């Protein structure tokens, strides 16, 4: 069975004519939907589509409310354009193994305190069973704290970091995705906190995109971008992060005011804890290693405005 994880978000006013539970969550209206696809015990057959969101581009309604309470009948799943039968459906707050990818390059010096605070807020509002690791990066990525659920340990380690040098963002993401292979939990995510593009990595953008596509990791990002970025790398940074998040079912949050960083971090934490889980078995399981496109569609309940589903775009079929 294949499981896909994704998020839905609501556009427009919400006039509910059936019982939908609506919660206001820090100004974000998102219907999170996670679908995981399990094949057998062979890890080559196990493919995930990460949690609450599939497209990092935020979609909110005018009232900025998180929507839960949708039912299985509201969803349809398509693989390579063929509709699939939904086998399982649930909404749950399952624990996640989360890697925090923290930009410590020189340009982060004035933002370091706020960035640290936002990371701690993210952890404090997460599921108590979540586990975390922290990778800091400038010229190269370095593991600051290995898997732990101790906020105190992470806080102590973050207090020691200093910023400086250049930005090996792609190397850090590559390292983070690889590190999630040691995770305890089935669900995995990365939170990237960065202010710009890459100017130091050994891994190429293509290599990182391929690795991300082959993984079951959802990527979220808090982007603190300079609107007057001088270099091509800085100007392309937002696009790169946005596309990587979109590939995995996460999303990027752009920071306009540093004082909002902790609130944004809490929004992401909340999205990870509110998702739908849809399971299906592909009608045609070709063991050819090819990319399988996945699309989740929603038939909105009567009285709701059109809803947009953001979902991971697909997975690679197993080779054996």
ROZA-458428 format. One record per residue (C-alpha): residue number from 1; y, x, z; chain. Coordinates in steps of 0.05 Angstrom, whole numbers, plus 5000, padded with zeros to 4 digits. Each point is the difference from the previous one (the first is absolute). Layout:
N
@kemar:NUM, v:Y, u:X, w:Z, volum:A
...
END
This chain:
320
@kemar:1, v:5000, u:5000, w:5000, volum:A
@kemar:2, v:5068, u:5026, w:4982, volum:A
@kemar:3, v:5059, u:4993, w:5046, volum:A
@kemar:4, v:5072, u:5000, w:4980, volum:A
@kemar:5, v:5060, u:5004, w:5043, volum:A
@kemar:6, v:5068, u:4976, w:4980, volum:A
@kemar:7, v:5064, u:4968, w:5023, volum:A
@kemar:8, v:5036, u:4939, w:4978, volum:A
@kemar:9, v:5073, u:4987, w:5008, volum:A
@kemar:10, v:5041, u:4937, w:4996, volum:A
@kemar:11, v:5060, u:4987, w:4956, volum:A
@kemar:12, v:5047, u:4944, w:5014, volum:A
@kemar:13, v:5005, u:4948, w:5055, volum:A
@kemar:14, v:4936, u:4980, w:5033, volum:A
@kemar:15, v:4990, u:4925, w:5003, volum:A
@kemar:16, v:4931, u:4992, w:5029, volum:A
@kemar:17, v:4963, u:4935, w:4990, volum:A
@kemar:18, v:4935, u:5024, w:5029, volum:A
@kemar:19, v:4984, u:5039, w:5062, volum:A
@kemar:20, v:5021, u:5071, w:4988, volum:A
@kemar:21, v:5017, u:5045, w:5057, volum:A
@kemar:22, v:5065, u:5036, w:4988, volum:A
@kemar:23, v:5025, u:5056, w:5042, volum:A
@kemar:24, v:5067, u:5035, w:4996, volum:A
@kemar:25, v:4988, u:5074, w:4997, volum:A
@kemar:26, v:5061, u:5044, w:5001, volum:A
@kemar:27, v:5028, u:4971, w:4936, volum:A
@kemar:28, v:4940, u:5010, w:4956, volum:A
@kemar:29, v:4964, u:4941, w:4969, volum:A
@kemar:30, v:4933, u:5026, w:4979, volum:A
@kemar:31, v:4934, u:4966, w:4993, volum:A
@kemar:32, v:4952, u:5057, w:5011, volum:A
@kemar:33, v:4934, u:4997, w:4967, volum:A
@kemar:34, v:4946, u:5051, w:5007, volum:A
@kemar:35, v:4939, u:5000, w:4958, volum:A
@kemar:36, v:4945, u:5049, w:5010, volum:A
@kemar:37, v:4944, u:5008, w:4952, volum:A
@kemar:38, v:4934, u:5023, w:5027, volum:A
@kemar:39, v:4944, u:5021, w:4955, volum:A
@kemar:40, v:4938, u:5027, w:5035, volum:A
@kemar:41, v:4996, u:5056, w:5051, volum:A
@kemar:42, v:5009, u:5053, w:4946, volum:A
@kemar:43, v:5072, u:5025, w:5009, volum:A
@kemar:44, v:5007, u:5004, w:4924, volum:A
@kemar:45, v:4994, u:4924, w:4999, volum:A
@kemar:46, v:5050, u:4988, w:5054, volum:A
@kemar:47, v:5070, u:4987, w:4975, volum:A
@kemar:48, v:5059, u:4974, w:5039, volum:A
@kemar:49, v:5065, u:4971, w:4982, volum:A
@kemar:50, v:5046, u:5017, w:5058, volum:A
@kemar:51, v:5033, u:4950, w:5048, volum:A
@kemar:52, v:5060, u:4954, w:4998, volum:A
@kemar:53, v:5037, u:5017, w:4938, volum:A
@kemar:54, v:4983, u:5024, w:4930, volum:A
@kemar:55, v:5068, u:5009, w:4974, volum:A
@kemar:56, v:5049, u:5038, w:5042, volum:A
@kemar:57, v:5058, u:4963, w:4969, volum:A
@kemar:58, v:5017, u:4954, w:5057, volum:A
@kemar:59, v:5002, u:4925, w:4985, volum:A
@kemar:60, v:5033, u:4957, w:5052, volum:A
@kemar:61, v:5024, u:4929, w:5007, volum:A
@kemar:62, v:5071, u:4982, w:5021, volum:A
@kemar:63, v:4976, u:4989, w:5071, volum:A
@kemar:64, v:4961, u:5066, w:5005, volum:A
@kemar:65, v:4936, u:4970, w:5028, volum:A
@kemar:66, v:4929, u:5026, w:5002, volum:A
@kemar:67, v:4952, u:4947, w:4975, volum:A
@kemar:68, v:4929, u:4992, w:5025, volum:A
@kemar:69, v:4952, u:4942, w:5000, volum:A
@kemar:70, v:4981, u:4998, w:4926, volum:A
@kemar:71, v:4928, u:4981, w:4983, volum:A
@kemar:72, v:4946, u:5026, w:4954, volum:A
@kemar:73, v:5012, u:4945, w:4950, volum:A
@kemar:74, v:5071, u:5026, w:4990, volum:A
@kemar:75, v:4975, u:5065, w:4969, volum:A
@kemar:76, v:4966, u:5023, w:4936, volum:A
@kemar:77, v:4974, u:5070, w:4985, volum:A
@kemar:78, v:4993, u:5029, w:4931, volum:A
@kemar:79, v:4966, u:5065, w:4979, volum:A
@kemar:80, v:5013, u:5025, w:4929, volum:A
@kemar:81, v:5027, u:4930, w:4986, volum:A
@kemar:82, v:4936, u:4965, w:5022, volum:A
@kemar:83, v:5006, u:4953, w:5060, volum:A
@kemar:84, v:4956, u:5020, w:5059, volum:A
@kemar:85, v:4969, u:4956, w:5053, volum:A
@kemar:86, v:5030, u:5012, w:5068, volum:A
@kemar:87, v:4942, u:5012, w:5049, volum:A
@kemar:88, v:5037, u:5012, w:5065, volum:A
@kemar:89, v:5069, u:4983, w:5025, volum:A
@kemar:90, v:5033, u:5016, w:5066, volum:A
@kemar:91, v:5066, u:5017, w:5032, volum:A
@kemar:92, v:4994, u:5052, w:5054, volum:A
@kemar:93, v:5034, u:5056, w:5037, volum:A
@kemar:94, v:4947, u:5054, w:4989, volum:A
@kemar:95, v:5013, u:5071, w:5024, volum:A
@kemar:96, v:5026, u:5051, w:4950, volum:A
@kemar:97, v:4996, u:5076, w:4995, volum:A
@kemar:98, v:5071, u:5022, w:4982, volum:A
@kemar:99, v:5028, u:5066, w:4978, volum:A
@kemar:100, v:5074, u:5012, w:5010, volum:A
@kemar:101, v:5030, u:5047, w:4948, volum:A
@kemar:102, v:5065, u:5027, w:5029, volum:A
@kemar:103, v:5051, u:5036, w:4958, volum:A
@kemar:104, v:5027, u:5061, w:5038, volum:A
@kemar:105, v:5039, u:5032, w:4942, volum:A
@kemar:106, v:5070, u:5025, w:5010, volum:A
@kemar:107, v:5033, u:4937, w:4972, volum:A
@kemar:108, v:4969, u:4960, w:5058, volum:A
@kemar:109, v:5038, u:5038, w:5054, volum:A
@kemar:110, v:5052, u:4946, w:5012, volum:A
@kemar:111, v:4947, u:4945, w:4996, volum:A
@kemar:112, v:4947, u:5032, w:5044, volum:A
@kemar:113, v:5015, u:4963, w:5065, volum:A
@kemar:114, v:5001, u:4931, w:4967, volum:A
@kemar:115, v:4937, u:5016, w:4960, volum:A
@kemar:116, v:4964, u:5021, w:5064, volum:A
@kemar:117, v:5021, u:4936, w:5035, volum:A
@kemar:118, v:4976, u:4957, w:4942, volum:A
@kemar:119, v:4932, u:5033, w:5000, volum:A
@kemar:120, v:4992, u:4987, w:5074, volum:A
@kemar:121, v:5022, u:4928, w:4991, volum:A
@kemar:122, v:4949, u:4992, w:4945, volum:A
@kemar:123, v:4944, u:5025, w:5046, volum:A
@kemar:124, v:5022, u:4960, w:5060, volum:A
@kemar:125, v:4997, u:4934, w:4961, volum:A
@kemar:126, v:4933, u:5015, w:4965, volum:A
@kemar:127, v:4932, u:4972, w:5019, volum:A
@kemar:128, v:4979, u:5033, w:5065, volum:A
@kemar:129, v:4935, u:5021, w:4967, volum:A
@kemar:130, v:5034, u:5036, w:4942, volum:A
@kemar:131, v:4993, u:5075, w:4996, volum:A
@kemar:132, v:5052, u:5048, w:4972, volum:A
@kemar:133, v:5008, u:5070, w:4974, volum:A
@kemar:134, v:5066, u:5034, w:4982, volum:A
@kemar:135, v:5013, u:5049, w:4944, volum:A
@kemar:136, v:5068, u:5034, w:4997, volum:A
@kemar:137, v:5022, u:5034, w:4936, volum:A
@kemar:138, v:5055, u:5043, w:4971, volum:A
@kemar:139, v:4977, u:5060, w:4959, volum:A
@kemar:140, v:4929, u:4979, w:5014, volum:A
@kemar:141, v:4964, u:4944, w:5039, volum:A
@kemar:142, v:4975, u:5014, w:5070, volum:A
@kemar:143, v:4958, u:4957, w:5047, volum:A
@kemar:144, v:5045, u:4987, w:5061, volum:A
@kemar:145, v:4952, u:4953, w:5037, volum:A
@kemar:146, v:4928, u:4983, w:4983, volum:A
@kemar:147, v:4971, u:4930, w:5007, volum:A
@kemar:148, v:5021, u:4968, w:5065, volum:A
@kemar:149, v:5022, u:4934, w:5029, volum:A
@kemar:150, v:5043, u:5033, w:5053, volum:A
@kemar:151, v:5074, u:4985, w:4990, volum:A
@kemar:152, v:5016, u:5052, w:5053, volum:A
@kemar:153, v:4964, u:5055, w:4962, volum:A
@kemar:154, v:5036, u:4984, w:4935, volum:A
@kemar:155, v:5067, u:4994, w:5034, volum:A
@kemar:156, v:4991, u:5069, w:5032, volum:A
@kemar:157, v:4981, u:5031, w:4934, volum:A
@kemar:158, v:5057, u:4968, w:4962, volum:A
@kemar:159, v:5050, u:5026, w:5052, volum:A
@kemar:160, v:4982, u:5071, w:4979, volum:A
@kemar:161, v:5011, u:4994, w:4924, volum:A
@kemar:162, v:5060, u:5031, w:4965, volum:A
@kemar:163, v:5025, u:4989, w:4929, volum:A
@kemar:164, v:5013, u:5052, w:4947, volum:A
@kemar:165, v:4982, u:5027, w:4931, volum:A
@kemar:166, v:4977, u:4961, w:4939, volum:A
@kemar:167, v:4958, u:4937, w:4987, volum:A
@kemar:168, v:4925, u:5002, w:4982, volum:A
@kemar:169, v:4994, u:4924, w:5000, volum:A
@kemar:170, v:4942, u:4996, w:4950, volum:A
@kemar:171, v:4959, u:5052, w:5038, volum:A
@kemar:172, v:5011, u:4961, w:5065, volum:A
@kemar:173, v:4977, u:4934, w:4969, volum:A
@kemar:174, v:4940, u:5034, w:4970, volum:A
@kemar:175, v:4982, u:5030, w:5068, volum:A
@kemar:176, v:5011, u:4933, w:5034, volum:A
@kemar:177, v:4955, u:4961, w:4953, volum:A
@kemar:178, v:4946, u:5053, w:5008, volum:A
@kemar:179, v:5007, u:4999, w:5076, volum:A
@kemar:180, v:4985, u:4925, w:5002, volum:A
@kemar:181, v:4928, u:5016, w:4981, volum:A
@kemar:182, v:4991, u:5020, w:5073, volum:A
@kemar:183, v:5025, u:4932, w:5024, volum:A
@kemar:184, v:4961, u:4956, w:5048, volum:A
@kemar:185, v:5024, u:4933, w:4972, volum:A
@kemar:186, v:4984, u:4969, w:4934, volum:A
@kemar:187, v:5073, u:4983, w:4985, volum:A
@kemar:188, v:5044, u:5060, w:4986, volum:A
@kemar:189, v:5075, u:5008, w:4987, volum:A
@kemar:190, v:5054, u:5053, w:4994, volum:A
@kemar:191, v:5072, u:4993, w:5022, volum:A
@kemar:192, v:5045, u:5049, w:4963, volum:A
@kemar:193, v:5068, u:5014, w:5031, volum:A
@kemar:194, v:5042, u:5040, w:4951, volum:A
@kemar:195, v:5069, u:5007, w:4970, volum:A
@kemar:196, v:4987, u:5025, w:4931, volum:A
@kemar:197, v:4959, u:5028, w:4944, volum:A
@kemar:198, v:4952, u:5058, w:4996, volum:A
@kemar:199, v:5023, u:5071, w:4985, volum:A
@kemar:200, v:4945, u:5044, w:5029, volum:A
@kemar:201, v:4930, u:4971, w:4990, volum:A
@kemar:202, v:4941, u:5033, w:4967, volum:A
@kemar:203, v:4967, u:4934, w:4984, volum:A
@kemar:204, v:5028, u:4964, w:4940, volum:A
@kemar:205, v:5023, u:4928, w:4998, volum:A
@kemar:206, v:4941, u:4983, w:4955, volum:A
@kemar:207, v:4950, u:5031, w:5048, volum:A
@kemar:208, v:5028, u:4961, w:5059, volum:A
@kemar:209, v:5001, u:4935, w:4960, volum:A
@kemar:210, v:4926, u:5010, w:4982, volum:A
@kemar:211, v:4981, u:5014, w:5072, volum:A
@kemar:212, v:5038, u:4939, w:5025, volum:A
@kemar:213, v:4967, u:4955, w:4948, volum:A
@kemar:214, v:4931, u:5025, w:5021, volum:A
@kemar:215, v:5014, u:4989, w:5074, volum:A
@kemar:216, v:4998, u:4939, w:5044, volum:A
@kemar:217, v:5066, u:5018, w:5034, volum:A
@kemar:218, v:5061, u:4956, w:5000, volum:A
@kemar:219, v:5067, u:5037, w:4998, volum:A
@kemar:220, v:5064, u:4976, w:5032, volum:A
@kemar:221, v:5065, u:5038, w:4999, volum:A
@kemar:222, v:5066, u:5002, w:5036, volum:A
@kemar:223, v:5048, u:5030, w:4949, volum:A
@kemar:224, v:5065, u:5030, w:5023, volum:A
@kemar:225, v:5030, u:5016, w:4932, volum:A
@kemar:226, v:5066, u:5031, w:4982, volum:A
@kemar:227, v:5035, u:4955, w:4949, volum:A
@kemar:228, v:5036, u:5061, w:4974, volum:A
@kemar:229, v:4938, u:5044, w:4992, volum:A
@kemar:230, v:5017, u:5061, w:4960, volum:A
@kemar:231, v:4933, u:5025, w:4974, volum:A
@kemar:232, v:4949, u:4966, w:4954, volum:A
@kemar:233, v:4948, u:5006, w:5055, volum:A
@kemar:234, v:5044, u:4962, w:5050, volum:A
@kemar:235, v:5017, u:4947, w:4949, volum:A
@kemar:236, v:4926, u:4989, w:4982, volum:A
@kemar:237, v:4978, u:4998, w:5073, volum:A
@kemar:238, v:5010, u:4925, w:5011, volum:A
@kemar:239, v:4964, u:4982, w:4935, volum:A
@kemar:240, v:4941, u:5046, w:5017, volum:A
@kemar:241, v:4991, u:4971, w:5070, volum:A
@kemar:242, v:5008, u:4929, w:4976, volum:A
@kemar:243, v:4947, u:5008, w:4946, volum:A
@kemar:244, v:4951, u:5034, w:5048, volum:A
@kemar:245, v:5009, u:4944, w:5050, volum:A
@kemar:246, v:4992, u:4947, w:4946, volum:A
@kemar:247, v:4935, u:5032, w:4975, volum:A
@kemar:248, v:4969, u:4992, w:5069, volum:A
@kemar:249, v:5025, u:4932, w:5023, volum:A
@kemar:250, v:5053, u:5027, w:5046, volum:A
@kemar:251, v:5075, u:4999, w:4991, volum:A
@kemar:252, v:5062, u:5043, w:5007, volum:A
@kemar:253, v:5058, u:4982, w:5046, volum:A
@kemar:254, v:5066, u:5030, w:4981, volum:A
@kemar:255, v:5046, u:5019, w:5058, volum:A
@kemar:256, v:5074, u:4985, w:4991, volum:A
@kemar:257, v:5019, u:5010, w:5073, volum:A
@kemar:258, v:4964, u:5050, w:5044, volum:A
@kemar:259, v:5007, u:4953, w:5059, volum:A
@kemar:260, v:4952, u:4952, w:4964, volum:A
@kemar:261, v:4942, u:5049, w:4996, volum:A
@kemar:262, v:4965, u:4977, w:5063, volum:A
@kemar:263, v:5005, u:4927, w:4978, volum:A
@kemar:264, v:4970, u:5018, w:4932, volum:A
@kemar:265, v:4944, u:5039, w:5033, volum:A
@kemar:266, v:4984, u:4939, w:5043, volum:A
@kemar:267, v:4999, u:4955, w:4938, volum:A
@kemar:268, v:4948, u:5045, w:4968, volum:A
@kemar:269, v:4959, u:5000, w:5064, volum:A
@kemar:270, v:5003, u:4924, w:5001, volum:A
@kemar:271, v:4978, u:4994, w:4927, volum:A
@kemar:272, v:4940, u:5044, w:5014, volum:A
@kemar:273, v:4980, u:4952, w:5055, volum:A
@kemar:274, v:5008, u:4936, w:4959, volum:A
@kemar:275, v:4956, u:4996, w:4939, volum:A
@kemar:276, v:4950, u:4958, w:4964, volum:A
@kemar:277, v:4932, u:5031, w:4985, volum:A
@kemar:278, v:4966, u:4976, w:4937, volum:A
@kemar:279, v:4931, u:5024, w:4980, volum:A
@kemar:280, v:4966, u:4991, w:4934, volum:A
@kemar:281, v:4941, u:5027, w:4961, volum:A
@kemar:282, v:5018, u:5020, w:4928, volum:A
@kemar:283, v:4964, u:4958, w:4948, volum:A
@kemar:284, v:4991, u:5062, w:4957, volum:A
@kemar:285, v:4988, u:5065, w:5037, volum:A
@kemar:286, v:4999, u:5055, w:4947, volum:A
@kemar:287, v:4984, u:5068, w:5030, volum:A
@kemar:288, v:5043, u:5037, w:4950, volum:A
@kemar:289, v:5055, u:5031, w:5044, volum:A
@kemar:290, v:5053, u:4961, w:4962, volum:A
@kemar:291, v:5063, u:4969, w:5028, volum:A
@kemar:292, v:4992, u:4926, w:5018, volum:A
@kemar:293, v:5063, u:4960, w:5001, volum:A
@kemar:294, v:5007, u:4951, w:5058, volum:A
@kemar:295, v:5049, u:4943, w:5005, volum:A
@kemar:296, v:5007, u:4950, w:5057, volum:A
@kemar:297, v:5036, u:4936, w:4984, volum:A
@kemar:298, v:5025, u:4945, w:5044, volum:A
@kemar:299, v:5004, u:4925, w:4990, volum:A
@kemar:300, v:5056, u:4984, w:5049, volum:A
@kemar:301, v:4990, u:4940, w:5044, volum:A
@kemar:302, v:5041, u:4938, w:4981, volum:A
@kemar:303, v:5071, u:5006, w:5023, volum:A
@kemar:304, v:5004, u:5075, w:4998, volum:A
@kemar:305, v:5042, u:5039, w:4950, volum:A
@kemar:306, v:4963, u:5047, w:4953, volum:A
@kemar:307, v:4966, u:5055, w:5040, volum:A
@kemar:308, v:4990, u:5070, w:4975, volum:A
@kemar:309, v:4936, u:5038, w:5016, volum:A
@kemar:310, v:5004, u:5075, w:5003, volum:A
@kemar:311, v:4932, u:5033, w:4996, volum:A
@kemar:312, v:4968, u:5066, w:4986, volum:A
@kemar:313, v:4993, u:5007, w:4926, volum:A
@kemar:314, v:4926, u:5018, w:4997, volum:A
@kemar:315, v:4946, u:5050, w:5016, volum:A
@kemar:316, v:4952, u:5048, w:4966, volum:A
@kemar:317, v:4930, u:4974, w:4990, volum:A
@kemar:318, v:4944, u:5043, w:5029, volum:A
@kemar:319, v:4961, u:5047, w:4955, volum:A
@kemar:320, v:4932, u:4986, w:5031, volum:A
END
